[in-house]
Every structure is written in C-alpha cells, then in structure tokens.
Amino acid sequence: MSALQPLEKNLDDLFVKKAPPLPASGKKALVEYLPWINLVLGLLALLVVYGLWNWAHADNGLINYANSLSSAYGGPTVGNRLSFGIWLGLVVLTVEALLYIAAFPATRERKKSGWNLMFYAMLVNLLYGVIIAFTSYGGVGSLIGTVIGSAIGLYLLFQIRSSYGKLPASKK
C-alpha cells in the first residue's frame, strides 16, 4: 500500500535511526523464528476467536433466559452481551490472525510482503485499541496498554525491517 509508505518511513526514522539498536544476535534470532511465531500465534488467535464466539453466545443465552424469568415476574431485564465491542473484537482478532498466518510463507523467505503483512496487523491492532478505548470494554488504561504494546511491537518489527528488503524511496 503506497499510502502507508510515508508512515513506514517516519516510523523507520523513529524506531531505527533514533532508537537504540537491538543486538545483531537478537535481530538474527527474531528474523529466524518470527515466521514460526507468526504461524503459531495466528492459529492460536483463531482458536481464541472460536472460543470467545462460543462464550459470547453461551453467555447471551444465559442472559436471555434470565431476562425471560425476570420479565415473567415483573423484574428488570439487561441488555444483549453481543455488543459492538464484542463483535469488533472478534472481527479484529480474526483479521490479525489471518494476516499473521498469511505472513508465514513470505517471512520465511524474507520477502518484504511478509513484513508488510506484520506491519498491517500491528496497525489494525493499534486502531482497534483506539476504537475500543471509547467503548464500555475499554478506557484510558486499555488505550495506554495498547500504545505501549504497539510501540514495543513496532520497535521490534522495524529493528528487523532491513532483513526484508529496501525502504520505499522518499518523495522529494
């Protein structure tokens, strides 16, 4: 995506040129094991999505049953647990998992396209963290955690960036 090239260049300046470098042995190990880490984490994330989806539906079934009992006796009812935050979380986690799984072959061959997929997954996660901060599931604490986690992930990702091809030419 050429629209993200300026962002990629700015983040490269921040996380590579201005930040302390990772040791060469750390970079080498990260590049070597990252494809397998992507694959395992992507598959685990899909398993988590399936589990969360089942949990949300089971939870919602119990809430519906409690609501029917409460209504029968004239009591108050509660809302549906399958809210925007739950659905957004499931969709984002699925997209991230698929991006990490799709990155496996290209990162194993050290292609720039694999690095790009990991970068897109990081951006999706950061965007999700910002959006969810404004729902009942998030807040300032979750936003701070997302920003810190994303900064660490982007630092590591950009530290190994040179192993996956050249940076896009800067526009002058």
N, C-alpha and C positions, 0 to 999 in steps of 0.2 A: 504494500500500500504506500504509494508515493506521498500521500497526505501525512503519513506519520514520520517521514524522513526528517523533517526539521526537529520533531520531538526526539527522535532517536539520536540525532546529532547533539542536541542540547543535553540529553541525559548522558551521552558518552563523555561530553566535556565535564559534567558534574561527577560522574561515578568512576571515570578512568583518569582523566587529566588532573582533577582537583582532589580526588580521594586517595588515600594510601593504597598502594597495590597489594593484592594478595601474593603470597609467596608463589614462586614458579611451580613448586611441587603441589601446592593446593590447587592451582589452576589446572594443572595436568590431571590430577585425580578427579576434579569436578567435571572436566570435559570427558574423561574416560567413563565415569559412572553415571553421568547425567541422563543418557538415553534410557538406561535401565530404571533409574529413579523415576523418570517421567512415565514410563510404561506402568510400573508398579503403582505409583500414586494415582495415575489416571484410572486404572482398573479398580483400585480401592475406592476412589471417588464415585465411580459408577455404582459400586456396591452400596456405598453410603446413600446415594440418591435413592436407590431402590428401597433401602431400609427406612429412610426418612419419609418417603412417599407412603409406604405401608403404615408407618407410625402415625402420620398425619391423618390418614383415612380411618385407622382404628380409633384414634383419639376423637375424631369428628363423629364417628358412630356412637361412642360413649356419650359425647356431649348431646347429640340428637336424642338419645334415649333419656338422658337426664332432663332435657328440655321437655320431652313429651310427658314425663312424670310430673315435672313442675307445673306444666300447663294444666294437667288433669286436676291438680289440687289447688290451682289458682295462684301459683307462685311465679316469680320472675324467671325469665329464660336468659341464656347467654348466647353470644354470637358464634358464628362459624369459626373454627380454628384454621380452616384452609383460606387464609387471608392472602393479601398481596405479598406480604413479606415471605410467607412460606413458598408460594408459587415462584416468586422471583429467585429465592434461594435455590430451589430445585433446578430451575432453568439455568441459572448462572453456574452452579456446580456441574451440571451436565455439560454445558459448553466448555468450561475449563477442562473437565476430564477428557472430552473429545479432542481438544486442542493438544493436551499433553500426550495423549495416545498417538495422535496424528504426527506429532513432532518426533516420535521414536525413530523411524527409519532415517529421517533426514539428519537428526542429531548424531545418530550412529555413524553416518557417512560424513559428518561435519559440514553439512550444507547450510548455507545462510537461511534457507527456507525453514529449517528446523528451529534455528534460533529465533526467527521471526514469529513462529507459532508460540514459542515460550513467551516472547515479549507480548504478544497479543493476549495470552492467558493472564499475564500479570496486569495488563491494562484493564481487562474485564474484571478481575478481582478488585482492583482499586476503585473502579467505577461502582461496582456492587457495594463496596464498603461505604462510599459516599452516599449512595442512594439509601441504603438500609439504615444509615445513621439518623434519617429523618422519619423512621417508622417506629412503631412500638417495640420492635425487636432490637433496635439499635440505640444510638445515643452517642454522646461525646466520647465515652470510653471506648466504644467499638470503633469509632472513627479514628481515634488516636492509635489504637491497636492495628487497624488496617494500614494507616500511614506508616507506622514503624515497620510492620511486617513487609509492606511493599518496598520500602526504602532498602531493607536488608536484601530482599529478593532481587531488586533491580541492581543493587551494588554487585551481588554475585553474578548475575546474568551479564552485566556489562564488563565485569572483570574478565570473563571468558569470551567476550564478543570477538576478539581478534582471531580466535580459532575457527570462526565460521564465515570468513570472507571479509571483504573490504567494506568500510563505511561508505554510505552514499556520498557522492560529491557535494560539497557545499555550494549553494547558489550564491553567486556574487553579483 
